């Protein structure tokens, strides 16, 4: 929560002017419901103040849903709009799950605590897209729940995806303040399950993608990098966070190449050696390993930029701070 966020009580005088005082003279009968409503708007903070970061996160999670809904309504996206929407919803469930896992490392690397305020929104949105993925699958099966259940039980990749969905549902249902207070210490233990659930989600993503696994490989490489950032040993490197970013970027890129090689070597009849060597030839495509390398290295220039801005702000504030100290003395 930012210190500069607008405070709801600051709006109370305006409400009293518009609606008139209550019998107590301290507000209006509608002030409390409006205050409660404002705190629950996705672009406001816990006190009901507008938060640009939360608005940006809300736009990020809502835009794909709008596009998917438009495609279903217009039937202009593909020959089979339901199947197209089914796959897009599943893709965005994975993307947002990876984005959720990126919040904690980015908050630490960029020294930006407000970033944590959007983690819950991203995680719940990931579950919502996963639930929409299942709902669209049921529609694609003609609404026959028995048929869909048989498919889920009988096909391994559907079973894995369904188990991951159930787990994400539990995490989404317990992500709110009341559940955090009730579960206490067990809340962190429960929500640590997000890591194996994310791995199961990626397995489902790989198996349903079959031969074209560019996006699953990319997401798996990002997941590997985000897990590496959680290793305590990397936080103790001689170069500090800057060195950790570089090391993780290189290791994650290598892990991405290894995952891609292992998939083609074990799950397809394609020559895995050629796929691996193709990563070194940038004339035809930029392989997932390079995208992962760039994404994992991106926090480095951002960190340096933010540190420079903070240092400049401190230098500019030093004369005023010194004058205030002299006045107090």
PyMOL commands that set and color helices and strands:
alter all, ss='L'
color gray80, all
select helices_A, chain A and resi 9-19+31-40+52-74+81-109+113-140+145-154+156-173+177-183+185-191+194-209+214-228+232-236+240-267+272-278+288-328
alter helices_A, ss='H'
color red, helices_A
deselect
rebuild
show_as cartoon
